[in-house]
Amino acid sequence: MAKAASLKTRVSTKGQIVLPKAIRDPRGWAAGVELTIEERPDGVLLRAAPKDEPTRVEDVFGSLGPVERVVSIEEMNDAVLEEARRRWLRKTRDRD
């Protein structure tokens, strides 16, 4: 692999750096991508952080303890609507 051209950037007063587009684009690093930073004797190594693997039901089953009662979808929907009403009423009262 040929040696890449040398690029420069600055550290801001907030400790931030801008990675040049020529570095970000080939790696697919868009705004918001998480990077891992590894300190090396000769500098710093940046890598895309590994994506979290999806949680499997088998890994977490039973972690919340026993269920006291089973709730139907209708009961869940009613509870969500009631909470939305409560918040809306509180918000409209606070405006007055």
C-alpha positions in Angstrom: 0.0 0.0 0.0 1.4 3.4 -1.0 2.0 5.9 1.7 -0.9 8.4 1.9 -0.3 12.1 1.5 0.3 14.0 4.7 -2.8 15.9 5.9 -3.0 18.4 8.7 -5.7 19.5 11.1 -5.9 21.4 14.4 -7.2 20.7 17.9 -9.9 23.2 18.8 -10.2 24.9 22.2 -12.8 22.2 23.1 -10.3 19.5 22.3 -12.0 18.6 19.0 -10.4 17.8 15.7 -11.8 17.7 12.2 -10.9 14.6 10.2 -10.4 15.5 6.5 -13.0 14.3 4.1 -10.3 12.3 2.3 -9.9 10.3 5.5 -13.6 10.0 6.4 -15.2 9.1 3.0 -13.3 5.9 2.1 -14.0 4.5 5.6 -17.7 5.5 5.6 -17.3 7.7 8.7 -20.3 10.0 8.6 -21.3 12.5 11.3 -22.1 10.8 14.6 -20.0 7.6 13.9 -18.4 6.3 17.1 -14.6 5.7 17.0 -12.3 4.0 19.4 -9.0 5.7 20.3 -5.9 3.7 21.0 -2.8 5.3 22.2 0.3 4.0 20.6 4.0 4.8 21.1 4.2 6.5 17.7 0.8 8.3 17.9 -2.9 7.6 18.1 -4.9 5.0 16.2 -8.6 5.7 15.4 -10.9 2.8 14.5 -14.7 2.6 13.9 -16.2 1.3 17.2 -17.7 -2.2 16.9 -21.5 -2.1 16.6 -23.3 -3.6 19.6 -24.6 -7.1 18.9 -28.4 -7.4 19.3 -29.5 -8.7 22.7 -30.8 -12.2 22.6 -33.9 -13.1 24.7 -32.0 -16.1 26.1 -29.4 -13.7 27.5 -31.8 -11.6 29.5 -34.8 -13.9 30.2 -35.8 -13.7 33.8 -33.5 -10.8 34.7 -36.5 -8.6 35.7 -37.8 -11.2 38.2 -41.3 -12.7 38.3 -44.3 -11.0 36.6 -47.0 -10.1 39.0 -49.7 -9.9 36.4 -50.1 -10.2 32.7 -51.3 -7.0 30.9 -53.1 -7.1 27.6 -52.3 -5.0 24.6 -55.5 -3.0 25.1 -54.5 -2.3 28.7 -51.1 -1.1 27.5 -52.6 1.1 24.9 -55.0 2.6 27.4 -52.2 3.3 29.9 -50.1 5.0 27.1 -53.1 7.2 26.1 -53.9 8.1 29.7 -50.3 9.1 30.3 -50.3 11.2 27.1 -53.5 12.9 28.3 -52.0 13.6 31.7 -48.9 15.2 30.2 -50.9 17.2 27.7 -53.2 18.6 30.4 -50.2 19.4 32.6 -48.5 21.2 29.6 -51.6 23.2 28.8 -52.1 24.2 32.5 -48.4 25.3 32.7 -48.9 27.7 29.7 -51.8 29.5 31.4 
